[in-house]
Amino acid sequence: MSNDLKHIAFNPYDVLGVSQAASKAEIVTAKVAAMKRKQYSLNVIADAEKKLLKTPERIIADYFRPVLPVIKRFKREDLSLLETPVPALVFLPEFDRLDAAISKSLREEQLEKETVSLSRLDLYQSGIESCQQGNHTKGIELLNEFLQSCLEQNGTEYFKAHIWLVETYKISGNLEEAIALCKKLATGEHPQLKNWAEKALADLLAPNKAQELCEQEKIQPKVSFETALAAFNQKRYVEAVKLLEQFSQSCANRKAKEYIQAQIYLVKAYHEVGQLKKAITLCQQLSTTNHPQVQKWAIQTLNSLSAKTPAPVDGGEPNKQSLPTQAL
């Protein structure tokens, strides 16, 4: 019953805006246009396309479309046509290339899937870029839209999109949404997401953790990059770590030059105070950035940090290796 109502509510020809004589290529083009119009949900558009793109039936329909008007004019009660001589059966030359037509149809279907995958990838990349630029509302909207249309739930993009979504919820102050999403992922079937969500949920639900995050956002003073840099240049590394972390958290534009410089100095500050694990983790993040100079610096620094260093003697500090020069 529900399927009947669904068909009545969403006529596939109306959803895609095509006629019954539309070819396969026209249907694919109409589907892309329907996605841009956003008049119907992606599920409705995909369902309409699926109904209209039945490969064997459409191939046969393409061959018989020219004689369709003649068939429509035929009336069952008019039996006079039976008295006429039976015409000779002639096979159209197109049927000799039926295998080629089927192969062409399969290639078009594969191309169509690649086009849809590309549009989903655009949603994923645009969502992450919006989050990095501090446009949290737009980023959350795009990531949610990507996850709703994502068919490969074991892919890397599906995994990372959830992580970005939870972290963006936290940064934008939507802690309830972050907790709700982590609970959902913790009970899911994706093993990596499940493990990550359990750890993230434990952190969010720690005693007074949510309240501390809210209070920290309210009372934490904004720190300028110049103040943090001055502390580093004066070799007040412990204070520099704190100031650089505060500046990084409060910086809305993750592509700004000051933000990137702060990340580089934060790696150096971590190294100076002996927090090599944090320095390596931050370097790994910087090694995937789109900035070529920063990426090169991060890879060189990561190699230096990952090398074995002698253990400290008599409680002294470990021997520090010199890091590569500044990237910017």
Sine and cosine of phi, psi and omega as CSV:
sin_phi,cos_phi,sin_psi,cos_psi,sin_omega,cos_omega
0.00,0.00,-0.65,0.76,-0.01,-1.00
-0.91,0.41,-0.58,0.81,0.03,-1.00
-0.90,0.43,-0.64,0.77,0.03,-1.00
-0.88,0.47,-0.70,0.71,0.00,-1.00
-0.90,0.45,-0.60,0.80,0.01,-1.00
-0.90,0.43,-0.67,0.74,0.02,-1.00
-0.91,0.42,-0.62,0.78,-0.01,-1.00
-0.92,0.39,-0.65,0.76,-0.07,-1.00
-0.95,0.31,-0.57,0.82,-0.08,-1.00
-0.78,-0.63,1.00,-0.04,0.10,-1.00
-0.94,0.33,0.83,-0.56,-0.07,-1.00
-0.86,0.51,-0.55,0.83,0.03,-1.00
-0.93,0.37,-0.59,0.81,0.04,-1.00
-0.95,0.32,-0.61,0.79,-0.02,-1.00
-0.89,0.46,-0.72,0.69,-0.03,-1.00
-1.00,0.03,-0.24,0.97,0.02,-1.00
0.94,0.34,0.65,0.76,0.01,-1.00
-0.81,-0.58,0.28,-0.96,0.04,-1.00
-1.00,-0.03,0.11,-0.99,-0.01,-1.00
-0.95,0.31,-0.25,0.97,0.01,-1.00
-1.00,-0.08,0.15,0.99,-0.05,-1.00
-0.92,0.39,0.63,-0.77,0.04,-1.00
-0.99,0.13,0.09,-1.00,-0.02,-1.00
-0.89,0.45,-0.69,0.72,0.00,-1.00
-0.89,0.45,-0.63,0.78,0.02,-1.00
-0.91,0.42,-0.60,0.80,0.01,-1.00
-0.92,0.39,-0.67,0.74,0.01,-1.00
-0.89,0.45,-0.68,0.73,0.03,-1.00
-0.90,0.45,-0.66,0.75,0.00,-1.00
-0.91,0.41,-0.55,0.84,0.01,-1.00
-0.90,0.43,-0.69,0.72,0.03,-1.00
-0.88,0.47,-0.66,0.75,0.03,-1.00
-0.90,0.43,-0.62,0.79,0.01,-1.00
-0.91,0.41,-0.59,0.81,0.04,-1.00
-0.91,0.42,-0.60,0.80,0.02,-1.00
-0.94,0.33,-0.58,0.81,0.00,-1.00
-0.93,0.37,-0.49,0.87,0.01,-1.00
0.85,0.53,0.47,0.88,0.05,-1.00
-0.96,0.26,-0.54,0.84,0.04,-1.00
-0.85,-0.53,0.35,-0.93,0.02,-1.00
-0.94,0.33,0.30,-0.95,-0.01,-1.00
-0.89,0.46,-0.56,0.83,0.01,-1.00
-0.91,0.42,-0.66,0.75,0.00,-1.00
-0.92,0.40,-0.67,0.74,0.00,-1.00
-0.90,0.43,-0.69,0.72,0.02,-1.00
-0.90,0.44,-0.62,0.78,0.00,-1.00
-0.92,0.39,-0.65,0.76,0.02,-1.00
-0.91,0.43,-0.67,0.74,0.02,-1.00
-0.90,0.44,-0.65,0.76,-0.02,-1.00
-0.88,0.47,-0.62,0.78,-0.01,-1.00
-0.93,0.37,-0.56,0.83,-0.07,-1.00
-1.00,0.05,-0.36,0.93,-0.05,-1.00
-0.96,-0.27,0.94,0.35,0.13,-0.99
-0.99,-0.16,0.98,-0.21,-0.24,-0.97
-0.76,0.65,-0.83,0.55,-0.05,-1.00
-0.89,0.46,-0.69,0.72,-0.03,-1.00
-0.90,0.43,-0.63,0.78,-0.05,-1.00
-0.95,0.32,-0.56,0.83,0.04,-1.00
-0.89,0.45,-0.72,0.70,0.03,-1.00
-0.90,0.44,-0.64,0.77,-0.01,-1.00
-0.89,0.45,-0.60,0.80,0.02,-1.00
-0.89,0.45,-0.57,0.82,0.00,-1.00
-0.96,0.28,-0.60,0.80,-0.09,-1.00
-1.00,-0.06,-0.04,1.00,-0.02,-1.00
-0.86,0.51,-0.63,0.78,-0.01,-1.00
-0.89,0.46,-0.48,0.88,-0.04,-1.00
-0.99,-0.13,0.08,1.00,-0.04,-1.00
-0.88,0.48,-0.66,0.75,0.03,-1.00
-0.86,0.52,-0.61,0.79,0.01,-1.00
-0.91,0.41,-0.65,0.76,0.01,-1.00
-0.90,0.43,-0.63,0.78,-0.01,-1.00
-0.91,0.41,-0.51,0.86,-0.02,-1.00
-0.97,0.23,-0.25,0.97,-0.02,-1.00
-0.95,0.31,0.75,-0.66,0.01,-1.00
-0.91,-0.41,0.71,-0.70,-0.05,-1.00
-0.89,0.46,-0.58,0.81,-0.06,-1.00
-0.97,0.26,-0.25,0.97,0.02,-1.00
-1.00,0.04,1.00,-0.07,-0.04,-1.00
-1.00,-0.03,0.06,1.00,-0.02,-1.00
-0.91,0.41,-0.42,0.91,0.00,-1.00
-0.91,0.41,-0.37,0.93,0.00,-1.00
-0.94,0.33,-0.35,0.94,-0.02,-1.00
-0.99,0.15,-0.25,0.97,-0.01,-1.00
-0.98,0.22,0.47,-0.88,0.01,-1.00
-0.86,0.52,0.57,-0.82,0.02,-1.00
-0.95,0.30,0.84,-0.55,0.00,-1.00
-0.93,0.35,0.45,-0.89,0.03,-1.00
-0.94,0.35,0.62,-0.79,-0.01,-1.00
-0.99,0.14,0.86,-0.51,-0.02,-1.00
-0.87,-0.49,0.83,-0.56,0.05,-1.00
-0.99,0.12,0.79,-0.61,0.02,-1.00
-0.92,0.39,0.58,-0.82,0.00,-1.00
-0.89,0.46,-0.40,0.92,0.01,-1.00
-0.87,0.49,-0.52,0.85,-0.04,-1.00
-0.93,0.36,-0.35,0.94,0.05,-1.00
-0.93,0.37,-0.37,0.93,-0.01,-1.00
-0.94,-0.35,0.52,0.85,-0.03,-1.00
-0.90,0.44,-0.64,0.77,0.02,-1.00
-0.88,0.48,-0.65,0.76,0.01,-1.00
-0.91,0.40,-0.61,0.79,0.02,-1.00
-0.91,0.42,-0.65,0.76,0.02,-1.00
-0.91,0.42,-0.67,0.74,0.02,-1.00
-0.88,0.47,-0.65,0.76,0.03,-1.00
-0.89,0.45,-0.65,0.76,0.02,-1.00
-0.89,0.46,-0.66,0.75,0.02,-1.00
-0.91,0.42,-0.62,0.78,0.03,-1.00
-0.91,0.42,-0.66,0.75,0.04,-1.00
-0.90,0.44,-0.62,0.78,0.02,-1.00
-0.90,0.43,-0.65,0.76,0.03,-1.00
-0.92,0.40,-0.66,0.75,0.04,-1.00
-0.89,0.47,-0.63,0.78,0.02,-1.00
-0.89,0.45,-0.67,0.74,0.02,-1.00
-0.89,0.45,-0.63,0.78,0.02,-1.00
-0.91,0.42,-0.61,0.79,0.04,-1.00
-0.90,0.43,-0.68,0.73,0.02,-1.00
-0.90,0.43,-0.66,0.75,0.01,-1.00
-0.89,0.46,-0.61,0.79,0.02,-1.00
-0.90,0.43,-0.67,0.74,0.01,-1.00
-0.91,0.42,-0.60,0.80,0.06,-1.00
-0.92,0.40,-0.63,0.78,0.02,-1.00
-0.90,0.43,-0.57,0.82,0.07,-1.00
-0.89,0.46,-0.66,0.75,0.05,-1.00
-0.87,0.49,-0.69,0.72,-0.03,-1.00
-0.89,0.45,-0.77,0.64,-0.05,-1.00
-0.92,0.39,-0.66,0.75,0.01,-1.00
-0.91,0.42,-0.60,0.80,0.02,-1.00
-0.90,0.44,-0.70,0.71,0.01,-1.00
-0.92,0.40,-0.66,0.75,0.02,-1.00
-0.88,0.47,-0.64,0.77,0.03,-1.00
-0.90,0.44,-0.66,0.75,0.04,-1.00
-0.90,0.43,-0.66,0.75,-0.01,-1.00
-0.91,0.41,-0.53,0.85,-0.01,-1.00
-1.00,0.08,0.02,1.00,0.03,-1.00
1.00,0.05,0.04,1.00,0.06,-1.00
-1.00,0.06,0.97,0.26,-0.16,-0.99
-0.92,0.40,-0.64,0.77,-0.03,-1.00
-0.88,0.48,-0.73,0.68,0.01,-1.00
-0.92,0.40,-0.65,0.76,0.00,-1.00
-0.89,0.46,-0.68,0.73,0.03,-1.00
-0.89,0.45,-0.66,0.75,-0.01,-1.00
-0.89,0.45,-0.71,0.70,-0.03,-1.00
-0.93,0.36,-0.64,0.76,0.00,-1.00
-0.92,0.40,-0.64,0.77,0.05,-1.00
-0.90,0.44,-0.64,0.77,0.01,-1.00
-0.91,0.41,-0.62,0.78,0.05,-1.00
-0.90,0.44,-0.70,0.71,-0.04,-1.00
-0.91,0.41,-0.55,0.84,0.02,-1.00
-0.93,0.36,-0.52,0.85,-0.05,-1.00
-0.99,-0.14,-0.06,1.00,-0.06,-1.00
-0.97,0.22,0.82,-0.58,0.00,-1.00
-0.99,-0.13,-0.43,0.90,-0.01,-1.00
-1.00,-0.07,1.00,0.05,-0.08,-1.00
-0.99,0.16,0.03,1.00,0.10,-0.99
-0.96,-0.30,0.08,1.00,-0.04,-1.00
-0.98,0.17,0.27,-0.96,0.00,-1.00
-0.91,0.41,-0.64,0.77,-0.02,-1.00
-0.89,0.45,-0.63,0.78,0.01,-1.00
-0.89,0.46,-0.65,0.76,0.00,-1.00
-0.93,0.38,-0.76,0.66,-0.06,-1.00
-0.93,0.37,-0.56,0.83,0.00,-1.00
-0.88,0.48,-0.64,0.77,0.04,-1.00
-0.91,0.41,-0.65,0.76,0.01,-1.00
-0.90,0.43,-0.71,0.70,0.04,-1.00
-0.88,0.48,-0.62,0.79,-0.04,-1.00
-0.91,0.41,-0.71,0.70,0.02,-1.00
-0.89,0.45,-0.72,0.69,-0.02,-1.00
-0.90,0.44,-0.61,0.79,0.02,-1.00
-0.93,0.36,-0.62,0.79,0.11,-0.99
-0.84,0.55,-0.70,0.71,-0.02,-1.00
-0.90,0.43,-0.74,0.67,-0.05,-1.00
-0.89,0.45,-0.63,0.77,-0.03,-1.00
-0.99,0.15,0.01,1.00,0.05,-1.00
1.00,0.03,0.07,1.00,0.02,-1.00
-1.00,0.03,0.92,0.40,-0.09,-1.00
-0.93,0.38,-0.55,0.84,0.01,-1.00
-0.89,0.45,-0.66,0.75,0.03,-1.00
-0.91,0.41,-0.62,0.78,0.02,-1.00
-0.89,0.45,-0.69,0.73,0.00,-1.00
-0.91,0.40,-0.68,0.73,-0.02,-1.00
-0.89,0.46,-0.66,0.75,0.00,-1.00
-0.93,0.37,-0.63,0.77,0.03,-1.00
-0.90,0.44,-0.64,0.77,0.04,-1.00
-0.89,0.46,-0.65,0.76,0.01,-1.00
-0.91,0.42,-0.69,0.72,-0.01,-1.00
-0.94,0.35,-0.54,0.84,-0.02,-1.00
-0.92,0.38,-0.36,0.93,0.02,-1.00
-0.97,-0.24,0.13,0.99,-0.02,-1.00
-0.99,0.12,-0.09,-1.00,-0.06,-1.00
-0.98,-0.22,-0.14,0.99,0.01,-1.00
-0.97,0.23,0.92,-0.40,-0.12,-0.99
-0.89,0.47,-0.70,0.71,-0.02,-1.00
-0.91,0.41,-0.72,0.69,0.02,-1.00
-0.89,0.46,-0.62,0.78,-0.02,-1.00
-0.89,0.46,-0.73,0.68,0.01,-1.00
-0.90,0.44,-0.69,0.72,0.00,-1.00
-0.91,0.42,-0.68,0.74,-0.04,-1.00
-0.91,0.42,-0.60,0.80,0.01,-1.00
-0.89,0.45,-0.67,0.74,0.03,-1.00
-0.93,0.37,-0.69,0.72,0.01,-1.00
-0.90,0.44,-0.62,0.78,0.00,-1.00
-0.92,0.39,-0.65,0.76,0.04,-1.00
-0.88,0.47,-0.60,0.80,0.02,-1.00
-0.94,0.35,-0.65,0.76,-0.01,-1.00
-0.94,0.33,-0.54,0.84,-0.07,-1.00
-1.00,-0.10,0.15,0.99,0.05,-1.00
-0.88,0.48,0.42,-0.91,-0.03,-1.00
-0.80,0.60,0.87,-0.49,0.06,-1.00
0.88,0.47,0.27,0.96,-0.04,-1.00
-0.91,0.41,-0.74,0.67,0.00,-1.00
-0.88,0.48,-0.66,0.75,-0.01,-1.00
-0.91,0.41,-0.62,0.78,0.01,-1.00
-0.90,0.44,-0.64,0.77,0.02,-1.00
-0.90,0.44,-0.67,0.74,0.01,-1.00
-0.90,0.43,-0.71,0.70,-0.02,-1.00
-0.92,0.40,-0.60,0.80,0.00,-1.00
-0.89,0.45,-0.62,0.78,0.03,-1.00
-0.92,0.40,-0.52,0.86,-0.06,-1.00
-0.99,0.16,-0.69,0.73,-0.17,-0.98
-0.98,-0.18,-0.24,0.97,-0.06,-1.00
-0.94,0.34,0.88,-0.48,-0.03,-1.00
-0.94,0.33,0.50,-0.86,0.04,-1.00
-0.97,0.26,0.71,-0.70,-0.04,-1.00
-0.93,-0.36,0.73,-0.69,0.03,-1.00
-0.99,0.10,0.42,-0.91,0.01,-1.00
-0.91,0.42,-0.57,0.82,-0.01,-1.00
-0.89,0.46,-0.64,0.77,0.01,-1.00
-0.90,0.43,-0.70,0.71,0.01,-1.00
-0.91,0.41,-0.63,0.78,0.00,-1.00
-0.92,0.40,-0.61,0.79,0.03,-1.00
-0.88,0.47,-0.66,0.75,0.02,-1.00
-0.89,0.45,-0.62,0.78,0.02,-1.00
-0.92,0.38,-0.72,0.70,-0.03,-1.00
-0.90,0.43,-0.48,0.88,0.04,-1.00
-1.00,0.06,0.15,0.99,0.05,-1.00
0.89,0.45,0.43,0.90,0.14,-0.99
-1.00,-0.03,0.95,0.33,-0.22,-0.98
-0.93,0.37,-0.61,0.79,0.01,-1.00
-0.89,0.46,-0.70,0.72,0.04,-1.00
-0.93,0.37,-0.59,0.81,0.00,-1.00
-0.89,0.45,-0.64,0.77,0.04,-1.00
-0.86,0.52,-0.74,0.68,-0.03,-1.00
-0.89,0.46,-0.71,0.71,-0.04,-1.00
-0.93,0.36,-0.65,0.76,0.01,-1.00
-0.92,0.40,-0.61,0.80,0.06,-1.00
-0.91,0.42,-0.68,0.74,0.01,-1.00
-0.90,0.43,-0.66,0.75,0.02,-1.00
-0.90,0.44,-0.67,0.74,-0.02,-1.00
-0.89,0.45,-0.64,0.77,-0.01,-1.00
-0.94,0.35,-0.54,0.84,-0.06,-1.00
-1.00,-0.01,-0.16,0.99,-0.03,-1.00
-0.97,0.23,0.86,-0.52,-0.06,-1.00
-0.99,0.17,-0.58,0.81,-0.05,-1.00
-0.99,-0.11,0.97,-0.23,-0.05,-1.00
-0.97,0.23,-0.06,1.00,0.04,-1.00
-0.97,-0.24,0.00,1.00,-0.01,-1.00
-0.92,0.40,0.49,-0.87,-0.03,-1.00
-0.89,0.45,-0.65,0.76,-0.01,-1.00
-0.89,0.45,-0.61,0.79,0.00,-1.00
-0.91,0.42,-0.69,0.72,0.00,-1.00
-0.90,0.43,-0.67,0.74,0.04,-1.00
-0.89,0.45,-0.62,0.79,0.01,-1.00
-0.88,0.47,-0.62,0.79,0.02,-1.00
-0.91,0.41,-0.62,0.79,0.01,-1.00
-0.92,0.40,-0.73,0.69,0.02,-1.00
-0.92,0.40,-0.48,0.87,0.03,-1.00
-0.93,0.37,-0.62,0.78,0.09,-1.00
-0.86,0.51,-0.71,0.70,0.00,-1.00
-0.90,0.43,-0.64,0.77,0.00,-1.00
-0.92,0.40,-0.67,0.74,0.08,-1.00
-0.84,0.54,-0.68,0.74,-0.01,-1.00
-0.90,0.44,-0.65,0.76,-0.04,-1.00
-0.92,0.40,-0.57,0.82,-0.03,-1.00
-1.00,-0.03,0.07,1.00,0.08,-1.00
1.00,0.10,0.19,0.98,0.02,-1.00
-1.00,-0.01,0.94,0.35,-0.11,-0.99
-0.92,0.39,-0.54,0.84,-0.01,-1.00
-0.89,0.45,-0.69,0.72,0.03,-1.00
-0.92,0.39,-0.62,0.79,0.01,-1.00
-0.90,0.45,-0.67,0.74,0.00,-1.00
-0.92,0.40,-0.67,0.74,0.00,-1.00
-0.88,0.48,-0.70,0.71,0.00,-1.00
-0.92,0.38,-0.59,0.81,0.04,-1.00
-0.90,0.44,-0.62,0.78,0.03,-1.00
-0.89,0.46,-0.61,0.79,0.04,-1.00
-0.92,0.38,-0.67,0.74,-0.02,-1.00
-0.94,0.35,-0.43,0.90,-0.02,-1.00
-0.95,0.32,-0.20,0.98,0.02,-1.00
-0.96,-0.27,0.13,0.99,-0.02,-1.00
-0.95,0.31,0.30,-0.95,0.01,-1.00
-0.99,0.11,-0.12,0.99,-0.01,-1.00
-0.99,0.12,0.92,-0.39,-0.12,-0.99
-0.87,0.49,-0.66,0.75,-0.03,-1.00
-0.92,0.39,-0.67,0.74,0.02,-1.00
-0.91,0.41,-0.65,0.76,0.00,-1.00
-0.88,0.47,-0.68,0.73,0.01,-1.00
-0.90,0.44,-0.70,0.71,0.02,-1.00
-0.88,0.47,-0.68,0.74,-0.04,-1.00
-0.90,0.43,-0.64,0.77,0.00,-1.00
-0.91,0.41,-0.68,0.73,0.03,-1.00
-0.90,0.44,-0.69,0.72,0.00,-1.00
-0.91,0.41,-0.63,0.78,-0.01,-1.00
-0.89,0.45,-0.62,0.78,0.05,-1.00
-0.90,0.44,-0.62,0.78,0.01,-1.00
-0.93,0.38,-0.67,0.74,-0.04,-1.00
-0.94,0.33,-0.54,0.84,-0.06,-1.00
-0.97,0.23,-0.30,0.95,0.01,-1.00
-0.92,0.38,0.53,-0.85,-0.02,-1.00
-0.94,0.33,0.71,-0.71,0.05,-1.00
-0.90,-0.43,0.50,-0.86,0.00,-1.00
-0.88,0.47,0.57,-0.82,0.02,-1.00
-0.93,0.36,0.48,-0.88,0.02,-1.00
-0.91,0.42,0.57,-0.82,-0.02,-1.00
-0.93,-0.37,0.71,-0.70,0.03,-1.00
0.80,0.60,0.65,0.76,0.07,-1.00
0.97,0.24,0.05,1.00,-0.02,-1.00
-0.98,0.22,0.10,-0.99,-0.01,-1.00
-0.97,0.25,0.51,-0.86,0.07,-1.00
-0.92,0.38,0.43,-0.90,0.04,-1.00
-0.92,0.39,0.85,-0.53,-0.05,-1.00
-1.00,0.01,0.71,-0.71,0.10,-0.99
-1.00,0.07,0.58,-0.81,0.03,-1.00
-0.95,0.31,0.68,-0.73,0.00,-1.00
-1.00,-0.01,0.37,-0.93,0.06,-1.00
-0.85,0.52,0.37,-0.93,0.00,-1.00
-0.91,0.42,0.24,-0.97,-0.08,-1.00
-0.89,0.46,0.62,-0.79,-0.08,-1.00
-0.98,0.21,-0.54,0.84,-0.09,-1.00
-0.93,-0.35,0.00,0.00,0.00,0.00
